[in-house]
Amino acid sequence: MAMKSSKSVTNSEGANPFDAVKIELAVIIGLAVGVLLVIWRLDLGHVLELILLAGLGLAAGGWLAVRTRQITPQDD
């Protein structure tokens, strides 16, 4: 009789350290879509819309870069 492995899918021993960053990326994409819809609905000036979206993109990209750098091993 073959025995099944007792290794659980939710076992955190072999968890990918980038899983948290993937979740944060999904949240940031959701927030970006929400902000895009709000900015689109408010009908602001084109320059102000561009500044707001660029600021959101820079903040989100910076956040993900910092979080990824914290996770990756550093070779000193």
MODELLER restraints for C-alpha pairs under 7 A, 6 or more apart:
rsr = mdl.restraints
at = mdl.atoms
rsr.add(forms.Gaussian(group=physical.xy_distance, feature=features.Distance(at['CA:17:A'], at['CA:71:A']), mean=6.72, stdev=0.5))
rsr.add(forms.Gaussian(group=physical.xy_distance, feature=features.Distance(at['CA:21:A'], at['CA:67:A']), mean=6.84, stdev=0.5))
rsr.add(forms.Gaussian(group=physical.xy_distance, feature=features.Distance(at['CA:21:A'], at['CA:68:A']), mean=6.96, stdev=0.5))
rsr.add(forms.Gaussian(group=physical.xy_distance, feature=features.Distance(at['CA:28:A'], at['CA:60:A']), mean=6.64, stdev=0.5))
rsr.add(forms.Gaussian(group=physical.xy_distance, feature=features.Distance(at['CA:39:A'], at['CA:49:A']), mean=6.56, stdev=0.5))
